Amino acid sequence: EVEPAGLKFDRYFAIANNQDKIITARENQNLLKIKTRIEGDTLFFCAVDQEEVAFSMAENYEESEEELLLFKDQVAAKGIHHSINSWLSNIIGEPAQLVKIDQGNLRKMKAKYNGRENDFIGFKDASAIHLISESSMNDLNKNLDKPINKHHFRSNIVIRGGEPYEEDTWKRIKIGKCEFEVAVKTARCPLITVDPETAEKDKNQEPLKTLAKLRKEKNKVNFGIYLIPRKMGVIKIGDEVEVK
């Protein structure tokens, strides 16, 4: 389900430390050990050698208003006081608290990402939705000794078809009945060198090293594009993609 601030439930929740900062896998790679899934109104957390735990998103828990730091940005959130926090702390190896985005006080999307007056995001990096192309990923893999997969890039949408890196030129995209405006190309950080399955960093800094040779523009290494939803609705696997 496509909403103005992104896909429903995408990054509604995050984990904060005891210094009022959102923890990402850039700082703590143990986050990659946690897998989640949603069934109805229940959010499930699991990790290797740990009992799965469930968190009901429909219940009203004791919450506190929080002003948290996500990289250099202040984010309005609600701290959740629940036994899930002990489970999370144990997995990532530091004090942790589950927090959810304050839907009534979202962050304004920055002008440098081509956000307009009424474009808002939650715990995302830059824009509401991130898309990559399977053709582009296959082209990148031709240049790598060890192929990577789509999970290295943590995208919301993966499309099939077209030429490698063709998405760089797109202005608007229609998927099913939903429409999106292309914001900017996605600048990659060293997190793509961390295997999402093992949480181990590649000793050769791949695929970032190879991407830097192929895709560096103005000191940024780009792969994928950020999108801004313009017509809401539902998208599904197999939908046709139209581009302009």
N, C-alpha and C positions, 0 to 999 in steps of 0.2 A: 504494500500500500504506500503510495507516494504522497507525502505531506509537504507543505511549504518549506519545512526545515530539514527535509530528508525522508528516508524510508522509515516507516513506523517501527519503533523500538530501537532503531539503529543509534547506538551511543546515547540512549536515554540514561544509562547508568555508567558510572566510572568508579574508580577506587582512589581514595585520597589518603595521604599519610598524616602524621600528627603535626606536620608543619603547615597544614592547610594548602597543600599542593596536590594536584591531580598526578597520580603516578601513571606513566606510560611505559611501554616495553623498551623505550629508548633508555630509560634510567634503570629499570628493573626487568630483566629478561624473564624472570620467573613468572611474570604475568602470562607468558605464552604457554605455560603449563596448564592454565585454566581453560576449559572448554565450556561453552554454554549452549543451551537450546531453549526455545520457548514452546510451551504447549498450553494453548488457551491463555489464561492469566497467570501461569506459573513459569518462573524463570529457574531453570536448573543449572547448577554448577557441578562440574566434575573435574577430577585430576587423577593422574595415575597413582594407584595404591591408596586412594582416598575414597571414602564413602560419598556417594553423590548427595548433594543437599538441594533442597527446594526452597524457593522464595516466592511467595504469592504477591503479585503486583497489584492485586485487587484489595488486599487488606490495608488498613490504616495503622501504620506503625508510629512509634514516637519519632518525631522528626525535629531537626533544628535547622534554622536558616543559616546557610554557610556562604561565605564569599571566598572562593578558592582561586588559586593561581594555576592556569593551564598554560605552560610555557611562560609567556610574558603578559598574558591576558587575564583579567579578572572575570570569573564566571560565577553567576548566581546559581546555587545548588541547594538541595535539601539533604542534610546528613541523616542516615537511617541508623537507628539504634536497635540492633538485632544480633542474634547469635551468629549470623552469617559472617560477621566481622572477625570473629575468632578463627573461623575456617579459612578466610581469606588471608589473614595475618600469618597463619601457619604455612600456607602454600608459598607466599612471596617472601617470607623471611623478614618482615618488618611490620610495625603496627599499621593496620589498614582499616578503613571504614568505607562501606558501600555508600555512595551518594547518587542522587538522581538529579537530572537537570530541572531547573525551575522553569516549567513551561510558560509561565506568565512573565518571565524576565529573561528571554533568550539574548544571546550576543548578536550584535549587529555584524553582518558580514562586511569585511573591510573593503574599502574602495580600491585598494591595490589588487584585489582579486576580482574587481569589476562588480562588486556588490552594489545594489541600488538601495534606495531609502528604506524599503520594507523587506529586505532580504535578511533573514535571521538564521542562526545556526546554534546548536547546543554544544556538545563536547567534541565536535569535529575540529579538524585542523584549520581548514580554510573555507570550505564550501559544503553545501548540503550533501552532495553525491559525488562519488569518485568512480570513473569508468576506465577500464582498460580493454585493449583489443587482443584477441587470441592470435591474430595474424602478427601483430607487433611482438608479442611474447615469443612466438615461434621463430621469428627472425632473430630476436635476441639470443635465443637458445642455440642457434646455429653458430654463434660466436663464443659460446661458453663450453668449457670442458665438462662441466657438471651442470646439466639442465636444471632450471628452477621451474616452479609452478606458480599459478595465479595467487596462491595464498601468501607469497612473499610480498605482494603489493597491497593486500588488505583492501581491495576494491569492493564497491557495492554491486557493480554491474560488469559482467564480462560479455563482450559481443563477439560473434563469429562472422567472418566474411570481410571483404574489402582488402585493400593493400596494406602492408605494414606501415604504421605511422600515419596513415591517411587521416586519422582522427585529429591530428594537429591542425588541419585546415577547416574543420567543421565549425559552424556557427550555431546551428540549432539541430536538435535531434528529436525524433518522435519514436517512441516505443509503445506499441499498442495504441492506446488513446491518450497516453501521457506525452507531454512535451517538455523539453528542457532547453535552456540556453547554455552554451558553452561559456564558462567563466574564464579559466586560464589553463595552461598546461600544468601538470602536476610535477613539481620539483621534488626529487627523491632525496631521502636522507639515509644515513648508514643503517637504519633499521632493516632495510631490504637485504642486508648481508647476514641477517640472523635467520636461521632455518626455523620456520614457524612450528615444525613438528618436534624438533629436538631442543629448541631454544639456544642453540650453539651458533656462535658467530663464525663466519667463514674466514679462515686464516689469510686468504688471498684477497679479501675485501670484495668478493664477487657476490652479485652481479654488478655492483656499483662501479667497480674499476672498469669493466668493459663498457658499461653504459656511458661512462664519462668520455670514453674514446669515440663513441658513436653519436652521443646525444647531448653534448654539452653546448649550452647557449648562454652567453653572458653570465658565466660562473654558476649556472644552474644545470643540473643533470635531470632532464625531463623524461617522464614516461607516464602516459595516461593523461586524462583530462578531468577537470572539475566541472560539475554541472550545477545549474540552478533550476529547480522545478518551476515551470511556468503554467502547466496544466496538470492538475492532480488526477489521481485515479489509481488503478491497479496494473502492475506489470507482472508478467509471468514468463517462465522459461519457454522458449519457442516463439515469443513475439517477434514480429518483423521490426526491423530498424530502418527508419528513413532519416536521411541527413541532408542538410543544406549548407 
